[in-house]
Amino acid sequence: MHLQGKPKDLQIKRPKENRHPIKGFGIVEEEEARTTVQMISEQNNLPCTTREIQVKKTCKGRQGTTAILALNKEGHQVLNNRPHLYIGWSRCRGFDHFFLPRCTKCAEHGHNAIDCEAPIRDANCVQRGHKRDECRKDPHCHSCDLDGREQRKDHEMMSRDCPVYRDNTERNVRGSPLALSKMTSITEAYYVTQKWN
């Protein structure tokens, strides 16, 4: 095998251990979500060290604060078998958190607008040259077109009712690899499968 570049330019990176995200809803105080990971581990009897748990993100919503935690496989299995998660003084609902990227620039699944180099395509009507907030046409799903689906396409690409989005979400929730389709490159599918399995 022939390597490109000078040896001093090459870097070896050790892959991080896969962490499984859990979303917790209904936390009473936002500060509770930022409590120490040691408290989260102790309150929920998790088989994790403090280095194996991360509070990835917190945000306020209608039902209180939402926290997204990243856990090792063992901690994920423990929480997955329980109806509730304890964070500080809050007992909240917890469930798997899966993020399937959807691009608002080119109206396709599998990547974000920040990483997209394609021309602008309206996520509502699929036409090029204008953005969603300027659109006055009926919705039409570009993802369903790319996937070759003949049934219902009368929704915009960002809809949670999109059959392509729902199928990919179900595959990830069941733990099977994300299906390779016309809209997902091998690199993106590998990233998603490695990240969530």
Summary of the structure (lengths in Angstrom):
residues: 197
radius of gyration: 20.1
end to end distance: 30.1
largest distance: 57.4
contacts: 533
relative contact order: 0.12
helix: 29%
strand: 20%
